Amino acid sequence: MNKFGLHWIGVCAVIVLSVLSSCKNDGVEEYEIVVPKQASAVLRTRLDKVLVDSDITRSPLFKMALDKAANSLSSDASEKLKQVMNDPSLMGIDFSEPVYAFVVSEELCGVSMKVEDESLLSEFVKYLNKQGLCGKVKESNGYAWSSLLDNDIRMVYGDKVLLLMMSLGDRMKVDDKMMLALMNQKADDSFVSTPRFAKMQKLKAEDVQLYANLGVHRKLFDGMLDELLPKGVKPQDCEGVASLDIRQEGLDVELMYFSTNEKVQAQIDADWGMLQPIKGDYIDKVPKGSRVWVSAGVKGGQLLDMLKRIPKAQDALRMANFGVDAEQMLRSIDGDVMLYGTDEMQSLGMVAQLGNSDFMNQVDSWMESIKQYGYTLTMEGDGQYQLKGDDVDLHWAVDEHQLYVGKEPYQPFMSQGTNRFEQEAKGALLFVFVDPAKMPIENVIVKCTEPGEVTISVSTKGALLKSLGLLNLME
């Protein structure tokens, strides 16, 4: 082979190696790799997009806070603040890229940002130091180091990454060695290599995205998580990701529930198997005046099996079974189910398609056995009954293969006309409509089309912040 051929082979090899080198992180940027693999919560937000979408910069509260901050500074610092607010790129940070906030432990958290211009960032940090707002900048291990708020927040940055870390308690302090390790860690040792990050990547909304281990942060649920978890599932095995998009007249939220424990995930998949696509049996029969209605396709047997694994639900099932085989009724459900509530919940009810109504053969015996629990079961008509006691007054009925339970005596459900959500609800596993009435919210729509995934859409009566009273001065 001649020298010319060898030369071009060498050039091609260099090009290939360069491409492979640039792709070694699969498109993940260095400031994302800083986020530690063991993070129990990670928030990713596009600050520039949030500010635009929410229109918060036009809020009187925002203007008031900005004016107050400017008035507390010297004239020079006040002018600098205004310049930075008008053009955030003067800080040397790329705010068109997501900002990451993460929780390492109960007392330690951090923030990672992409550096666009290290010289501008250095200039800005030195300016903050002159104003007494941050510590003196020191060079070490190829990075610049400083601190904010009397050393409560440690800062390190280079030409691509700005990392801030802070301690929220007294037991754990910010460790510069740990920060240095994060600045130099490889993608394989980072949060970006985890299935949790992959789940976040699937979220559609860009304004705010969040991952959290629900067990580690179960204090946020005020004990509810422990009460509702099925037996054998540890809180630390429960994880979720969520996203938020701000619209001019509302919010869109997406939630995904999962576990990186294979056995727990298999059980989660089995539990979601209790839902099946909505056929549309009740979509046009939602009672007029309903402020809340829920439609779902339900396999009663699998729903009951799941409920019997949850301690909190077991207590409710035991009470429901006093003199009546409520479990058999629930197990007989197979198909569309609708729950509804009218103004101030004066009328509540449920209708459900039944796979069978074999439990009706036991009704006569229920009328006798229920008396020992202080209740009465009386017949109101063909297949129609009233269950009454000191703490309950319910009507229920079976009409062919349909079960009704509610506060009012049963009346056959007739078509109510066109439902504007009919096409959205059909085929979904779960569809919820809420009209808060007196609130500035027009409606809330909850929808599930895939196991473990739920979307929530909140529509307001007018601009979002104005509806919530945060943007009264639009001019």
C-alpha positions as CSV (number, residue, x, y, z in Angstrom):
1,M,0.0,0.0,0.0
2,N,1.4,3.4,-1.0
3,K,2.1,6.2,1.5
4,F,-0.9,8.2,0.2
5,G,-3.3,5.3,1.2
6,L,-1.7,5.0,4.6
7,H,-2.0,8.7,5.2
8,W,-5.8,8.7,4.5
9,I,-6.3,5.6,6.7
10,G,-4.6,7.5,9.5
11,V,-6.8,10.5,8.9
12,C,-10.0,8.4,8.9
13,A,-8.9,6.6,12.1
14,V,-8.4,10.0,13.8
15,I,-11.8,11.1,12.7
16,V,-13.5,7.9,13.9
17,L,-11.7,8.1,17.3
18,S,-12.7,11.7,17.6
19,V,-16.4,10.9,16.9
20,L,-16.3,8.0,19.3
21,S,-14.7,10.2,22.0
22,S,-17.3,12.9,21.5
23,C,-20.1,10.4,21.7
24,K,-18.9,8.5,24.8
25,N,-21.5,10.1,27.0
26,D,-24.4,9.4,24.5
27,G,-25.3,13.1,24.2
28,V,-25.3,13.7,28.0
29,E,-23.5,16.9,28.9
30,E,-20.8,17.2,31.6
31,Y,-23.0,19.3,33.9
32,E,-25.6,16.5,33.9
33,I,-23.0,13.9,34.7
34,V,-22.2,15.8,38.0
35,V,-25.6,14.6,39.5
36,P,-24.7,11.6,41.7
37,K,-26.1,8.1,41.1
38,Q,-27.4,7.8,44.7
39,A,-29.5,11.0,44.5
40,S,-32.9,10.2,46.1
41,A,-34.6,13.2,44.3
42,V,-33.6,15.1,41.1
43,L,-35.4,18.1,39.7
44,R,-34.7,19.3,36.2
45,T,-36.1,22.7,35.0
46,R,-35.9,25.0,32.1
47,L,-35.8,28.3,34.0
48,D,-36.0,30.4,30.8
49,K,-39.1,28.5,29.6
50,V,-40.8,28.6,33.0
51,L,-40.4,32.4,33.2
52,V,-41.9,32.8,29.7
53,D,-44.7,30.2,30.0
54,S,-45.8,31.4,33.5
55,D,-45.5,35.1,32.6
56,I,-44.3,35.5,36.2
57,T,-42.0,38.4,35.3
58,R,-45.1,40.5,34.8
59,S,-46.4,39.6,38.3
60,P,-46.6,42.5,40.8
61,L,-45.1,40.1,43.4
62,F,-42.1,39.5,41.2
63,K,-41.7,43.3,40.6
64,M,-42.1,44.0,44.2
65,A,-39.4,41.4,45.2
66,L,-37.0,42.8,42.6
67,D,-37.5,46.4,43.7
68,K,-37.0,45.4,47.3
69,A,-33.8,43.6,46.5
70,A,-32.5,46.5,44.4
71,N,-33.3,49.0,47.2
72,S,-31.3,47.0,49.7
73,L,-28.2,47.2,47.5
74,S,-25.8,50.0,46.6
75,S,-26.6,52.0,43.4
76,D,-23.9,50.1,41.6
77,A,-25.1,46.7,42.7
78,S,-28.7,47.7,42.0
79,E,-27.7,48.6,38.4
80,K,-25.8,45.3,38.1
81,L,-28.9,43.4,39.3
82,K,-31.1,45.0,36.7
83,Q,-28.6,44.3,33.9
84,V,-28.4,40.6,34.9
85,M,-32.2,40.3,35.1
86,N,-32.5,41.8,31.6
87,D,-29.8,39.6,30.2
88,P,-29.0,36.5,32.4
89,S,-26.3,35.4,30.0
90,L,-24.1,38.1,31.7
91,M,-23.6,35.5,34.5
92,G,-21.9,33.2,32.1
93,I,-24.6,30.5,32.7
94,D,-26.6,28.9,29.8
95,F,-30.2,29.2,31.0
96,S,-31.5,27.7,27.7
97,E,-30.3,24.4,29.1
98,P,-32.0,22.7,32.1
99,V,-30.8,23.4,35.6
100,Y,-30.5,20.3,37.9
101,A,-31.2,20.3,41.6
102,F,-30.7,17.1,43.5
103,V,-30.9,15.6,47.0
104,V,-28.0,13.5,48.2
105,S,-29.3,12.9,51.7
106,E,-31.8,14.3,54.1
107,E,-29.4,17.2,54.9
108,L,-27.4,17.6,51.7
109,C,-28.5,18.9,48.3
110,G,-26.9,20.5,45.2
111,V,-27.5,22.4,42.0
112,S,-25.8,21.9,38.7
113,M,-25.8,24.4,35.8
114,K,-24.2,24.5,32.4
115,V,-21.4,27.2,32.1
116,E,-21.6,29.0,28.8
117,D,-18.7,31.5,29.3
118,E,-16.3,30.8,32.2
119,S,-14.7,34.3,31.9
120,L,-18.1,36.0,32.3
121,L,-18.9,33.7,35.3
122,S,-15.6,34.5,36.9
123,E,-16.2,38.2,36.4
124,F,-19.7,37.9,38.0
125,V,-18.4,35.9,41.0
126,K,-15.6,38.4,41.6
127,Y,-18.2,41.2,41.5
128,L,-20.3,39.3,44.1
129,N,-17.2,39.0,46.2
130,K,-16.6,42.8,46.0
131,Q,-20.2,43.3,47.2
132,G,-19.6,40.9,50.1
133,L,-22.1,38.4,48.8
134,C,-19.6,35.6,48.3
135,G,-16.2,34.5,49.5
136,K,-12.9,35.0,47.8
137,V,-12.2,32.9,44.7
138,K,-9.5,30.3,45.0
139,E,-8.0,28.1,42.3
140,S,-7.5,24.4,43.1
141,N,-7.4,21.1,41.1
142,G,-8.2,23.0,37.9
143,Y,-11.4,24.6,39.2
144,A,-12.4,27.9,40.8
145,W,-13.8,27.6,44.4
146,S,-15.9,30.0,46.4
147,S,-18.8,30.2,48.8
148,L,-22.1,32.0,49.3
149,L,-24.1,33.0,52.5
150,D,-21.2,32.8,54.9
151,N,-20.0,29.5,53.6
152,D,-23.4,27.9,53.8
153,I,-23.3,27.2,50.1
154,R,-20.1,25.9,48.5
155,M,-19.4,26.7,44.8
156,V,-17.0,25.2,42.3
157,Y,-16.9,25.8,38.6
158,G,-14.9,25.2,35.5
159,D,-15.3,25.9,31.8
160,K,-18.4,23.7,31.5
161,V,-20.0,23.1,34.9
162,L,-21.1,25.2,37.9
163,L,-21.8,23.1,41.0
164,L,-23.4,24.5,44.2
165,M,-23.9,22.4,47.3
166,M,-25.5,23.2,50.6
167,S,-26.2,21.6,53.9
168,L,-29.7,21.7,55.3
169,G,-28.8,20.5,58.8
170,D,-26.1,20.2,61.4
171,R,-25.0,16.6,61.0
172,M,-23.6,16.7,57.5
173,K,-21.4,19.4,56.1
174,V,-20.5,20.1,52.5
175,D,-17.3,18.2,51.7
176,D,-15.0,19.8,49.0
177,K,-13.6,16.4,48.3
178,M,-17.0,15.0,47.4
179,M,-17.7,18.1,45.2
180,L,-14.4,17.5,43.4
181,A,-15.3,13.8,42.9
182,L,-18.7,14.8,41.4
183,M,-17.0,17.3,39.1
184,N,-14.7,14.5,37.8
185,Q,-17.0,11.5,37.9
186,K,-17.7,9.4,34.8
187,A,-21.1,8.9,33.2
188,D,-21.3,5.3,34.4
189,D,-21.1,6.5,38.0
190,S,-23.7,9.2,37.5
191,F,-27.5,9.5,37.8
192,V,-27.6,9.7,34.0
193,S,-26.6,6.0,33.8
194,T,-29.6,4.9,35.9
195,P,-33.1,3.7,34.7
196,R,-34.5,6.6,36.8
197,F,-32.9,9.1,34.4
198,A,-34.2,7.1,31.5
199,K,-37.7,7.4,32.9
200,M,-37.2,11.2,33.2
201,Q,-36.2,11.3,29.5
202,K,-39.5,9.8,28.5
203,L,-41.5,12.7,30.1
204,K,-43.0,15.1,27.6
205,A,-43.1,18.3,29.6
206,E,-40.0,20.5,29.7
207,D,-40.8,23.2,32.2
208,V,-40.2,21.0,35.3
209,Q,-39.3,17.4,35.6
210,L,-38.8,15.5,38.9
211,Y,-37.6,12.1,40.0
212,A,-38.1,11.0,43.6
213,N,-37.7,7.8,45.7
214,L,-41.1,8.0,47.4
215,G,-40.0,5.9,50.3
216,V,-37.0,8.1,51.2
217,H,-39.2,11.2,51.0
218,R,-42.4,9.6,52.5
219,K,-42.6,12.3,55.1
220,L,-44.1,14.4,52.3
221,F,-47.1,12.0,52.2
222,D,-47.8,12.3,56.0
223,G,-47.8,8.5,56.5
224,M,-50.3,7.8,53.7
225,L,-47.7,5.9,51.7
226,D,-47.1,3.3,54.4
227,E,-50.8,2.8,54.9
228,L,-51.6,2.2,51.2
229,L,-48.6,0.0,50.3
230,P,-49.4,-3.7,49.7
231,K,-47.8,-6.2,52.1
232,G,-44.3,-7.1,51.1
233,V,-43.5,-3.8,49.4
234,K,-41.0,-1.6,51.1
235,P,-41.4,2.2,50.8
236,Q,-37.9,2.5,49.4
237,D,-39.0,0.3,46.4
238,C,-41.5,2.9,45.3
239,E,-40.3,5.5,42.9
240,G,-41.8,8.0,40.5
241,V,-41.1,10.7,38.0
242,A,-43.3,13.7,37.2
243,S,-43.3,16.6,34.8
244,L,-45.1,19.9,34.6
245,D,-45.8,22.2,31.7
246,I,-47.3,25.7,32.3
247,R,-49.9,26.8,29.7
248,Q,-51.3,30.3,29.3
249,E,-54.5,29.1,30.9
250,G,-53.5,26.1,32.9
251,L,-51.1,23.3,33.8
252,D,-50.3,19.9,32.4
253,V,-48.8,17.2,34.7
254,E,-47.5,13.8,33.9
255,L,-46.9,11.1,36.5
256,M,-45.2,7.7,36.2
257,Y,-45.0,5.2,39.1
258,F,-42.5,2.4,39.0
259,S,-39.8,0.4,40.9
260,T,-36.3,-0.6,40.0
261,N,-36.8,-3.7,42.1
262,E,-37.8,-6.3,39.5
263,K,-40.1,-8.3,41.9
264,V,-41.9,-5.1,43.0
265,Q,-42.2,-3.9,39.4
266,A,-43.8,-7.2,38.4
267,Q,-46.4,-6.8,41.2
268,I,-47.0,-3.2,40.1
269,D,-47.7,-4.5,36.6
270,A,-50.0,-7.1,38.0
271,D,-51.9,-4.5,40.0
272,W,-52.4,-2.3,37.0
273,G,-53.8,-5.3,35.3
274,M,-57.1,-4.6,37.2
275,L,-57.8,-1.9,34.6
276,Q,-59.0,-2.4,31.1
277,P,-60.0,0.0,28.3
278,I,-63.2,2.0,28.8
279,K,-65.9,0.9,26.3
280,G,-68.0,4.0,26.8
281,D,-71.1,2.4,28.5
282,Y,-71.6,5.4,30.8
283,I,-69.8,8.3,29.0
284,D,-73.1,9.8,27.8
285,K,-75.0,8.9,31.0
286,V,-73.1,11.1,33.5
287,P,-75.9,12.6,35.7
288,K,-76.5,16.3,34.9
289,G,-75.0,18.6,37.5
290,S,-72.1,16.2,38.4
291,R,-69.1,18.1,39.6
292,V,-67.0,15.0,39.7
293,W,-67.2,11.8,37.7
294,V,-64.8,8.9,37.3
295,S,-64.9,6.3,34.5
296,A,-62.7,3.2,34.4
297,G,-62.6,-0.2,32.9
298,V,-62.3,-2.6,35.9
299,K,-61.6,-6.3,36.4
300,G,-63.2,-6.8,39.8
301,G,-61.4,-9.9,40.7
302,Q,-57.9,-8.4,40.3
303,L,-59.1,-5.2,42.0
304,L,-60.2,-7.2,45.0
305,D,-57.0,-9.2,45.1
306,M,-55.0,-5.9,45.2
307,L,-57.2,-4.4,47.9
308,K,-56.8,-7.5,50.1
309,R,-53.0,-6.9,50.1
310,I,-53.3,-3.4,51.5
311,P,-53.8,-3.2,55.3
312,K,-55.8,0.0,55.1
313,A,-58.1,-1.4,52.5
314,Q,-58.5,-4.7,54.4
315,D,-60.1,-2.8,57.3
316,A,-62.7,-1.2,54.9
317,L,-63.4,-4.6,53.3
318,R,-64.1,-6.1,56.7
319,M,-66.6,-3.4,57.6
320,A,-68.3,-3.6,54.2
321,N,-68.7,-7.4,54.7
322,F,-70.8,-7.0,57.9
323,G,-73.8,-9.2,56.9
324,V,-73.3,-8.6,53.2
325,D,-70.9,-10.4,50.9
326,A,-69.4,-7.1,49.5
327,E,-66.3,-9.0,48.3
328,Q,-68.4,-11.2,46.0
329,M,-70.2,-8.1,44.6
330,L,-66.9,-6.4,43.9
331,R,-65.4,-9.5,42.3
332,S,-68.4,-9.7,40.0
333,I,-67.6,-6.4,38.3
334,D,-66.2,-6.8,34.8
335,G,-66.3,-3.8,32.5
336,D,-67.1,-0.1,32.7
337,V,-67.5,1.6,36.1
338,M,-68.7,5.1,36.8
339,L,-68.6,7.1,40.0
340,Y,-70.2,10.5,40.3
341,G,-70.9,13.3,42.7
342,T,-73.1,16.4,42.3
343,D,-72.9,19.8,43.9
344,E,-71.5,19.6,47.4
345,M,-71.7,15.8,47.0
346,Q,-75.5,15.9,47.8
347,S,-75.8,12.9,45.4
348,L,-73.2,10.3,45.2
349,G,-73.4,7.1,43.2
350,M,-71.7,4.3,41.3
351,V,-72.8,2.1,38.4
352,A,-70.8,-0.8,37.1
353,Q,-71.0,-3.5,34.5
354,L,-71.2,-7.0,36.0
355,G,-69.7,-10.2,34.6
356,N,-72.3,-12.1,36.7
357,S,-74.9,-11.4,39.4
358,D,-74.6,-14.7,41.2
359,F,-74.5,-12.9,44.6
360,M,-78.2,-12.1,44.2
361,N,-79.0,-15.7,45.2
362,Q,-77.8,-14.8,48.8
363,V,-79.8,-11.6,49.3
364,D,-82.5,-13.3,51.4
365,S,-79.9,-14.6,53.8
366,W,-78.3,-11.2,54.0
367,M,-81.5,-9.6,55.2
368,E,-81.4,-11.9,58.3
369,S,-77.6,-11.9,59.0
370,I,-77.2,-8.2,58.7
371,K,-79.5,-7.5,61.7
372,Q,-76.9,-8.8,64.2
373,Y,-74.7,-5.9,63.1
374,G,-77.4,-3.3,63.8
375,Y,-78.3,-2.7,60.1
376,T,-81.4,-3.4,58.1
377,L,-81.7,-4.5,54.4
378,T,-85.1,-3.9,52.9
379,M,-86.4,-4.5,49.4
380,E,-87.5,-1.3,47.5
381,G,-88.5,-3.0,44.2
382,D,-87.4,-5.8,41.9
383,G,-83.7,-6.1,42.5
384,Q,-83.6,-2.9,44.5
385,Y,-82.6,-2.6,48.1
386,Q,-81.9,-0.1,50.9
387,L,-79.1,-0.7,53.5
388,K,-79.7,1.4,56.6
389,G,-78.0,1.8,60.0
390,D,-76.8,4.5,62.4
391,D,-73.8,5.4,60.2
392,V,-75.0,4.4,56.7
393,D,-78.0,4.9,54.4
394,L,-77.3,3.4,51.0
395,H,-79.4,2.2,48.1
396,W,-78.3,-0.5,45.7
397,A,-79.8,-2.4,42.8
398,V,-79.0,-4.9,40.1
399,D,-80.6,-4.2,36.7
400,E,-79.7,-7.0,34.4
401,H,-75.9,-7.0,34.3
402,Q,-75.5,-3.6,36.0
403,L,-74.8,-2.8,39.6
404,Y,-75.9,0.5,41.2
405,V,-74.9,1.9,44.6
406,G,-75.8,5.4,45.7
407,K,-77.4,7.8,48.1
408,E,-80.6,8.0,46.0
409,P,-83.1,5.2,45.1
410,Y,-82.2,3.6,41.8
411,Q,-83.5,5.0,38.6
412,P,-82.5,3.6,35.2
413,F,-79.7,5.7,33.6
414,M,-80.8,7.4,30.4
415,S,-78.6,9.1,27.9
416,Q,-77.8,12.7,29.0
417,G,-76.8,13.8,25.5
418,T,-73.3,14.5,24.0
419,N,-70.4,14.4,26.4
420,R,-67.5,16.5,25.1
421,F,-65.0,14.2,26.7
422,E,-66.4,11.0,25.0
423,Q,-63.6,10.5,22.6
424,E,-60.9,11.2,25.2
425,A,-62.4,8.8,27.7
426,K,-63.1,5.9,25.3
427,G,-60.2,3.5,25.2
428,A,-58.5,5.0,28.3
429,L,-58.0,2.9,31.4
430,L,-59.1,5.7,33.7
431,F,-60.7,9.1,33.1
432,V,-61.6,11.6,35.9
433,F,-63.4,14.9,35.5
434,V,-63.5,17.5,38.3
435,D,-65.3,20.9,38.2
436,P,-64.3,22.8,41.4
437,A,-67.2,25.2,40.8
438,K,-66.4,28.2,43.0
439,M,-62.6,28.1,42.5
440,P,-60.8,30.0,39.7
441,I,-60.2,26.5,38.1
442,E,-62.4,25.6,35.2
443,N,-61.8,21.9,35.4
444,V,-59.3,19.2,36.2
445,I,-58.9,16.1,33.9
446,V,-57.1,13.0,35.1
447,K,-56.4,10.4,32.5
448,C,-54.5,7.0,32.4
449,T,-53.9,5.3,29.1
450,E,-50.9,3.2,30.0
451,P,-50.2,1.2,33.2
452,G,-48.4,3.3,35.7
453,E,-48.8,6.5,33.8
454,V,-51.2,9.3,34.6
455,T,-51.7,12.7,33.1
456,I,-53.4,15.6,34.8
457,S,-54.6,18.7,33.0
458,V,-55.7,21.8,35.0
459,S,-57.6,24.5,33.1
460,T,-58.2,27.9,34.7
461,K,-60.7,30.6,34.0
462,G,-58.3,33.0,32.2
463,A,-54.6,33.4,32.5
464,L,-53.1,31.0,35.0
465,L,-51.4,33.4,37.4
466,K,-54.2,36.0,37.1
467,S,-56.7,33.3,37.9
468,L,-54.7,32.4,41.0
469,G,-54.5,36.0,42.1
470,L,-50.7,36.3,41.4
471,L,-50.9,38.5,38.3
472,N,-53.5,41.1,38.9
473,L,-51.6,43.8,37.1
474,M,-51.2,42.7,33.5
475,E,-50.1,46.0,32.2
